[in-house]
Amino acid sequence: MSKFINFIAGEALNLSVGYLAGLTASTLVSKFFVKKGLVNLWGLASKREAVRKDDYEWLMFIASYAIGLFVMVSVNYLMRKIRKPTAAPDTS
């Protein structure tokens, strides 16, 4: 039973970290850019940089890839550091 609970806890952690990485990428792109459209008069009435829909999607993809890669490498590094037992110095 303990193995099952550890598995579920690990998956919940993985999913939540992945969700937060995606949410961060989305927020980062939408903070600086906006899609051109009727709502903002094709970029004339926007306060942010207006880009085409295709460019916006590429920016979102690149940002989510870069942030996801950073989070994955960071978590991998931290988990290795936590799981690796520190070797005691040899006193003999």
C-alpha positions in Angstrom: 0.0 0.0 0.0 2.9 2.4 0.8 4.3 1.9 -2.7 1.0 2.8 -4.2 0.7 6.0 -2.1 4.2 7.0 -3.0 3.4 6.5 -6.7 0.2 8.6 -6.5 2.0 11.3 -4.5 4.9 11.4 -7.1 2.4 11.6 -10.0 0.5 14.4 -8.3 3.7 16.3 -7.8 4.8 15.7 -11.4 1.4 16.9 -12.8 1.3 20.0 -10.5 4.8 21.0 -11.5 4.0 20.5 -15.2 0.8 22.5 -14.9 2.6 25.4 -13.1 5.3 25.4 -15.8 2.7 25.7 -18.5 0.7 28.3 -16.7 3.9 30.3 -16.2 4.7 30.2 -19.9 1.2 31.2 -20.8 1.2 34.1 -18.4 4.6 35.3 -19.5 3.7 35.4 -23.2 0.2 37.0 -22.6 1.8 39.6 -20.4 3.9 41.0 -23.2 2.0 40.1 -26.4 -1.5 40.0 -27.7 -3.1 38.4 -30.7 -4.3 40.8 -33.4 -8.1 40.7 -33.8 -11.3 42.7 -33.9 -11.3 43.1 -30.1 -8.2 45.3 -30.2 -8.7 46.7 -33.7 -6.0 44.5 -35.2 -3.4 45.9 -32.8 -4.2 49.6 -33.1 -5.9 49.8 -29.7 -3.7 47.4 -27.7 -1.2 48.5 -25.0 1.0 45.4 -25.7 2.8 44.3 -28.8 0.2 42.8 -31.2 1.4 39.8 -33.2 -0.3 37.5 -35.7 -2.0 34.4 -34.4 0.7 32.1 -35.8 3.5 34.2 -34.2 1.6 34.2 -30.9 1.3 30.4 -31.0 5.0 30.0 -31.8 5.9 32.3 -28.9 3.7 30.3 -26.6 5.3 27.0 -27.8 8.9 28.3 -27.4 8.1 29.8 -24.0 6.5 26.7 -22.7 9.3 24.5 -24.1 12.0 26.7 -22.5 10.3 27.0 -19.1 9.3 23.3 -19.1 12.9 22.4 -19.9 14.2 24.6 -17.1 11.7 23.2 -14.6 12.5 19.6 -15.6 16.2 20.1 -15.3 15.8 21.9 -11.9 13.6 19.2 -10.5 15.9 16.5 -11.8 18.9 18.2 -10.2 17.1 18.7 -6.8 15.8 15.1 -6.8 19.3 13.7 -7.4 20.7 15.9 -4.7 18.0 14.8 -2.2 18.1 11.1 -3.1 21.9 10.8 -3.2 23.2 10.0 0.3 26.2 12.0 1.2 29.2 9.8 1.8 30.8 10.0 5.2 34.5 10.8 5.1 36.7 7.8 5.6 38.5 8.0 8.9 40.5 4.8 8.8 
